[in-house]
């Protein structure tokens, strides 16, 4: 991935990638270049061999303050794709900044601090796990601007938050804290140092059988979207591709011998 002034990328020796939003002077607000950079980062990590987990964070005072409204005040050019056009698989460009993390084959852990509004909250919701500072300011902000959430939120919030709570937060664009986000289901953990906890979780995941981890993530998506018959069949199909393979045998042997496993990277 080529360096830019919107997103940085590092891949550690243990297979944990760190994707960091680096428009800190603007609280990582989303302008057109930021959309492009986040999508490029998501596409890049999916190509990496040896990838085990991803940590997603923001530089400076915020995770992401949402749309940079000043950069979207001009009328769209005639060349802009309509919102209904699926430019990235099942998503448009604006949805892909959040959905790209759900499409990532390995778990993504978001470290959230400062401010997480609107599109920023939807990007964080694309992660598998959200580690949030207790005093993070959060909101489903779009109604403030006369808009509806349209960056993947409705698809990603299924199973996270109670229906009536989501409706109230959406209709009123009420601001809430990280502590409340944990109560609502939009945060997984509260931490004074979210990035450190996110990295620790990623390191634990990186020590597990990478084939089983990827299969488990695929099954999570099936669980949300499939009926019971489809889920049961998917479980069987995924397990058949994992069981008795070298990495699964190594997981058993390492556990029995009380040593760190040595997995074959994918």
N, C-alpha and C positions, 0 to 999 in steps of 0.2 A: 504494500500500500504506500503510495507516494505521500510524503508529509504535506500538510496544509495548515492553514490558520484557523480551522474549525474543529478538527478532530485529530487526536493523536492515537498511536497504536503501538503496543509493546507485546511481545510474546515471550514469556519466561520459559526456562528450560523444562519446567514441569508441565508445559502445555497449557498454562493459564494465560489467556490473552486479556490485556487491559485496554479497553476502548474508553477514551476520555474526551468529553466535549470541552473544547479549549477556547471558546469565545467568552472568556471570563469577564472581560470588561463590559459585556452586554448581558451578563447573567445567563449566558448560553442560549439567548433567545434565538428563535428559529427564523432565519432569513433564507432566501432561495439557495445560497451557497451552503448553508448549514444542512438543509434538506439533502442536497446532493452528497455532501460529505458523510452524513450518517448512513445513507443508503449504501454508498461505496464501501464504508467500513463493514457494514453487515454482510455485503456480498463478498468482501475480501476474506473475512474470517471463515466463511463457509468453504473456501477453497483450500484451507490449510490442513496439511497432514499433521498428525500428532496433536491436534487441538483437543483439549480435555474440558475446558470451561472458559467462560467469558465474564469479566467484571466490567460493568458499565457505570461510569461516574461522570461528574461535572467539575470543572476547574473553577476556582474562585468562590464567590459567595452563594452560588446556587447550583442545583442540579440542572434545571432548565426552567426559565420563566415563561415558556410558551411562545406563541407567535410574536415575532418582531413586527408589530402592527405597522410601523412606519414603512417597512419594506414591501407591504402588501396593499398600500393605499391606491396605487395606480391601477387603472382598469387593465384586465388581462389582455395580452396581445392576441391577435387572431391566430397565432401559432400555438398557443397554449392548449393542451389536451383538455377536453371536457372532463369534469370530475367523474362522470360515469364511465369513462374509458378505463379499462383495466390495463394499465401500462406495466405492471409488475406482477405477473401471474394473476392472483385473485384480488389485487389491490391497485389503487392509484398511487401516485407519487407521495401524496400527503399521508396516506395510510401506511405506506411501506416503511416509513421511519420507525414506526412502532412494530409492525408485523414482521420486519426483517429479523427481530430478535426472537420472535416465536418460531420463525422458520429456521433459525440457527440449529444445527443438529445436536449441539451440546447445551447444557444448562447455562443460562445467563443470570447473573446476580447483579441487581442494580443497587448502588450505594447512593442514597438520596439525602440531600441536606439543603439548608437555606430556603430556597423557593422551588416549588414544583407545581406549576400552574398549567392548565389547559393541555396543549400538545405535549408539554413536559411530562405531565401525569400519564398521558397515554403511552409515551415512549417507555416510561418506567413500568407501565402495566404489561408491556410486551416481554419483560423479563420473567423468568421462572420464579424468582425470589426477590423481594424488595427489603433491603435493610435501611431503615429510615431514622434520622435523628429525631428525638422526641418533639423538638420545637420547629421542625420543618413546617413552612407555610404551604398549604396545598389547597387546590380548588379545581373543580371541573368548571373552567372559567368561561367557556364559549358563549353562554347565554348573556354574559355582560356585553358582548359585542353583537348581540342579536343573532347568534349562530347556534348550531347544534354541534356536539362532539362528532367529528367525522374523520379522526385519524386512527381508527381501529378500536376506539374505546369500547363501543358496544359489544364487539366480538370478544374483546379481551377481559371485560369485567364479568362475564358469565362465570358463575361459580365462586367469585371473590367476595361479592358484596350483596347484602340483602336488597331485594327489588325496591322496596319503598324508600330505603335510605338513598339508593342510587337516584331514584326519581327526584327526591327533595334536593340533593346536591346538584343535580343537573338543572332543575327548574329555577333554582335560586342563585346559582353560582356561589354559594356560601363558602367562605374560607374555613379550613379546619387545620388542626395540627397533626404532626406525626403520631402523637399519642392517640388522637381520635381516629387516625387512619388505621391503626392497629385494631381498635375496637370495631371499625367498619369492615375490615378485611382487605383494605388496600395496602397495608404494610404487613410484612411477615415477621420482622423483628424490629425492636427499637434499640438503638445504640448511640452512645455519645460519640463514638468513632465509627461511623457506618462503613467507611472504606476498609478499615482494618478487619471488621467482621466479615464483610463481603469477600475479601481476599482469603480469609481463613476458611470460609465455606467452600470457595472455589478450589482451594488446595486439598480439602478433604475429598471433594468430588473427583479431583484429578488423580487421587490414589485408588480409585475404584476401577473395575473392569470397564474400559471405554466402550466396548460393544454393548454391554448391558446398560450403561448410562444412556447411550443414544437410543437404544430400544425403549427404555423406560420413558424417555421424553416423547417419542412417537406415540406410545400408548397413552400418555397424558392427554395429547391432542385428540386421540380417538375417543377417550373417555368423555370428553366434553362435547364431541360432535356426533358420535355414533350411537346407535341403539344397543340394547343389551346383547343381541346376537352378534353384532359387528364387533363389539368390545371383546366378547369371549373368544371369537375367532382370531382377532388381532393379537390377543395375549398368547394364544397357542402358536401363531405364526412367528411372533417375535422370539418366544422362548426356544422354538426349534432352531432358530438361527444363532442362538447364544450357547445353549447347553452343550457341554462336552467339547467345546472348542478350546484351543490352547489358553486363551485369556481367562475363560471360566475355570478351567482346571488350575491355572496359576493362582486365581483368587482363593480357591479351596486350599491349595498346598501352602500358600503364604500364611493363611489363617491358622492352619494346623501347626506350622513350623514357627509361628509367632515372629514373622519377618515382614519387611516391606515387599509388596508384590512387584514383579518386573513384567509389565504388560507389553505386548506388541502394539505399536501405534498403528492407527488406521490411516 
